[in-house]
Amino acid sequence: MLRLIDDLAGAIYDFIKFIFTSISYLFAGMLIIGVPLYLIALAFEWFH
């Protein structure tokens, strides 16, 4: 019974870690791609 609970806790931990890592990579990608694109669009808007 203890092994079942330990395996279940490990599976839940892995799932939450995967979700957190995925969200972190998503936000990092949005910052790395979005901020320069926003600044380029702002520059085009200024010089238009």
N, C-alpha and C positions, 0 to 999 in steps of 0.2 A: 504494500500500500504506500509506503514511504517513497519507493522508487517511482511509482506512478505520479505522485504529487510533485516529486522533484523533476520528472520529465515534463509534466504539464507546466510547471513554473518556468522551466528552461524554454519551452516552446513559446510561451507568452512573452518572455523576455526577448527572445530572438525576433518575434513579430513586432514588438514595440520598437526595438532597436532598428529594424528594417524600415518601419514607417518614419521614425525620427530622422534616420539617415537620408531617406528619400526626400523628405520635406526640406532638410538642410541643403541638399544638392539642388533642389528646385529653386530655393531662395537665392542661393549663391549664383546659379546660372542666370536668374532674373536680374540680379545686381550686375553681374559681369557683362551681360548683353544689353540690358535695358538702360542702364545709366549712360554708357557712351552713345547709344542710339538716341536717347533723349537729348543729350548735349549736342549731337550733330544736328538734330532737327531744330533745336533752339538756335543754333548758329545759322542755319539756313533761313530761319524765320527773321533773325536780326538783319541779315544781309540782303534780304529780299526787298 
